[in-house]
Amino acid sequence: TQLLEQSPQFLSIQEGENLTVYCNSSSVFSSLQWYRQEPGEGPVLLVTVVTGGEVKKLKRLTFQFGDARKDSSLHITAAQPGDTGLYLCAGAGGYSTLTFGKGTMLLVSP
Amino acid sequence: DAGVIQSPRHEVTEMGQEVTLRCKPISGHDYLFWYRQTMMRGLELLIYFNNNVPIDDSGMPEDRFSAKMPNASFSTLKIQPSEPRDSAVYFCASSASGAGTYTDTQYFGPGTRLTVL
């Protein structure tokens, strides 16, 4: 069974601060995705990383895939209240399906 | 274009009752997934279909759960009889192709919040 551990589980910060959340596994994934979920809604895909060592930027969000394709990180610069939500990582290792971590709940206060 | 549609959005029922959750995937998507989300266990895959055929139901908790996809535009997840431990948010998602080694996107519906008293 492939497991993804996310840390921290909960993060509360002030607007303008920087933060990093982590997604770790002992398994190798062919690709890894990050989703954001807002209250009362389903997860929405933010990015997919495929190559070991890959770095992708989405405005103030920077995503990195580990060299060994077992871990990933999400860094947010100058967080804003609109960044509040549950951030989920999901790994693709088996055909057609994703394994999700439990998520990091981020609260950004004005 | 309409996204994934789920109904009902909220369901409150009593233990022992039958519950049916419904999903309409995005038109043209060949894959449909049913997930369950709880605080303790996170987002868990229950079952998925490819071209209306169930491919992997190893995530279905027990025989009380069943899922069908009679056509490309409709799927149901049924719990009979329901128990309090089934209380969770149930999501349906669809994609154009399987996750596998491909960079595919799963589109999630808004979920059904189920409470079993």
Interface residues (C-beta under 8 A of the other chain):
Chain A: S30 S31 G40 E41 G42 P43 V44 L45 T48 V50 L88 A92 G94 Y95 S96 T97 L98 T99 F100 G101 K102 G103
Chain B: V4 Y31 F33 R41 G42 L43 E44 L45 Y48 N50 I55 D56 F91 A93 G98 A99 G100 T101 Y102 T103 T105 Q106 F108 G109 P110 G111
